[in-house]
């Protein structure tokens, strides 16, 4: 069991405040439309594509460039990150039943050797798939309520109640569950690790509800968003990856 922390947070420095907002904005971008970058100047959310997917920016961060292309015979979303971080995401109707099975694929060109999804100052990954969940916000710890209020003040929208990410890390073992160091409402599961499977398609099918229970030790709420992401801003590096379609509600393998 991974306990929630209800200890009062120390008064944040300006840098810590911005970092917390970025982490929660990442979850927010997975779960709702951002009022783009109040830290870098206000803009409007880009128009939705026909299928409901759109790029979502993060406060004060350069955008990762996303474009549709072909990769080894597959239609794929190419992500080029140059010291940047943004998501490609789709909002969902929370009235729909929460899916059990999800399927996704990615093709990663190179690792970010110095990155680690477990360390805040090195928290980059060439490939992530991000799921945002609804929930009872009255259950948030006092610390998380303060952080959620801060993120909403800075971005104009409340973050999702919980965010679960599947990630590729250069070193952490497959199956590792990582709790975000700034808020335990964002957690990550390592599904690829190290260089062994670089430059080839990696196809994953996961029981999303089961993974959520393992990561959070609680039942998942309604799924409110899905996103993919490639980021290299914290390590001041670069990454290139391709993502296949993300599917949810698929049959068991």
N, C-alpha and C positions, 0 to 999 in steps of 0.2 A: 504494500500500500504506500502511496506517495502522499504524505500529509499536506494539506493546505496550510499556508502560513498566514496567521492572523496577527502577527506582531506589527506594531506601528512602524511605519517607514520613517527613516531619518529625513529631515528637510532636504529636498533635492537641490543639487547645484544646477546651473543653467544647462550644462552638458548632460547631466543625468536626466533632467526633465525632458530634454529633446530626445534622448535615447529611449526613454520609456514611451514617449509618444510615438516614435517610429515603430517600436515593437508592436504596440497596440494598433497602430494604423495599419500595419501589415495584416493583422487579424481582421481589422475593419475592412480593408480592401477586399479580403476574401469574403466578407459577409454583407457589405452594403456599399452604396455609392459614396465616395469621398467628395467633400468640397475641397478641391485639389489644392494642396500645399499652402496652407495658411502660414507656414514658416518661410516660404520662398516667394510668396505673392499669390493672390487669389486668382484662380482661373475656373473654367467650367469643365465639368466632367465630359469626356469625349462622347460622341454619339454612339449608340449601340449598333453593332453589326446586326445583320439580318438574323443570325442565330443566337443573338443575345450576349455574345462574348464581346469584351472590350478591354482595352488597356486601362489599368488603374495605377495612378502614380502614388508615390509615397512622399510625405512632407520633406522638402529640402533635398531630395535625391534626384540625380539624373535618371532618365528612363532607360531601361533595357529595351532594345529594338526587337519587335516581334513581326514576323511576316510568314505567310503561308508559302510552302515550297514542296518539292519532292526530295525524299531522302531514302536511297536504296529501295526504290520501288514503292514507297509509302508516301501518302499525303501527310505532311507534318508541319508543325508550327516551329519555325526556326527562331531561337532566342540568342541574341548577341548582347552580352553585358560587358560594358567598358567602365569599370569603377561605378557601376550603376545598380539600381534596384527598382523594379516595378513589376506588376503582375498582369497576367491576361486572365480575366475572370468572368464568371457568369453568375448572376443572381438567380435564386430558385424560389418557388412558391413554398413557404413553410407549411402550407396546408397539405402538401403531398406527403404520403407515408415515407418515413426515413428508410433509405435503402440499406440492405445488408451487404451485398456484394458490389465492389467497384473494380474497374479495370482501367489500367493506364499503361503507357509505354514511353520510354525516353531513350535517346541516343546522345551520349555525352562524349565530346571530343577529347577533353583533358580535365584532370582534376585541378582544384585550386590547392596546392600542397600545404600552404600555411593556414588554410581555413579549418574551422572546427565549429560545428553547430552547437557545441556545448559551451563555448566561450563567447561572451557578449562582444568583445572587441574583435573577434575573428569570425563572426557568425555569418558566413557566406556559404552558398552551395550552388553548383552548376545546374542542379535540377531539383525542383520541389513540386509536389502536387499538394494543394492546400484545400482543406474542407472546413467551412464555418458552420457552427451549430447554434441554434437558439437554446434558451434555457431560462430558469427562474433566477433573475438577477438578485432577488432577495437573499439568495444563498451565497452570494459573494462575500468573501472576507472583507473586513474594514479596509485593509490595505488595497485589495483589488477594486473596491468601490471607489476609493480615492484615485487610483490609476485610471479607471474607466472614465470617471468624471473629467480628469485631466485630458485624456485622449479625445473625449467628445468636445471639450472646450477648444482644443487645438484644431480639430478636423471638421467639426460640425455634425458628426454622426457618432453614435455609440458603437463600440466594437461588438462582434458576436460574443455570446456567452462563453463559447469554447472554440478553439481552433486546433485542429489536428493536421500535421504535415507529414507527408512521406518524403524522405530526403536521401540524397547520396552524399556520404561523408568520406573524406580521404582516409580515415583511420579507425573510426569507431566501428565495433562489430555489428554485423547485421542483426537486427532485433533489438538493438539498444533503444530505450525510451529516454528522451532528453526533455527535461522540464526547462522552459525558458527561464533564464536567471532573473528576469525582472518581473514576470508575472506567470503564475502557474496555470493560467487559463490558456496558454499556448504551449503545446507539447508536440514533440517530433518523434517519429519512428524511423530508424535507419533501415532502408530496404536494399541499398547497394552500398558497398564499401570498397575502397582501394581501387587499384588500376586494372584489376583482372578483366573486367567486362567493358572497358572503355572501347569506343569506336565500333559498337555493335548495338543493335536494338535489344533493349531489355523490356520484356513484357511482364507486367505484374497484375495479379488478381488478388484482392484482399477482401476479407470480411470486415467492412468498415465499422459496423457496430461492435464486433468483438475487439477490434483494435482500440476503439474508443474506450471500452470498458477497461482494457488492460492499461491504457495510458493514464486515464483519469480516475479509475476506480469508482465509476458512477455510470448511470445509464445515459445514452446520448439523447439530446433533444432533436428537434426537426433540423434537417439539413437545409441551410439557407443560402449556401454559395459553394462554388467550386472554382479553383484557380490553379494555374501553373506559374512557375516563377524561376528565373535564373538571376542570381545577384552576385556582385563582386565588389560592392562599395566599401565594406569594412576592411577588406584586405588590400584595397587599392590595386586590384588585379583585373583580369578579364576572363570571360567564360563564353563558350559557344555550345549550345545543346539544341536538340530537336525533340519535340513532344508529339506523340500520336494523340488521337482523340481520347478524352476521358469519358468513360461510360459508367453509369451507376444504375442500380436496379437490375444488374445482369444476373444470369443464372449461375448457380454454383458450378465449379469446374467438374 
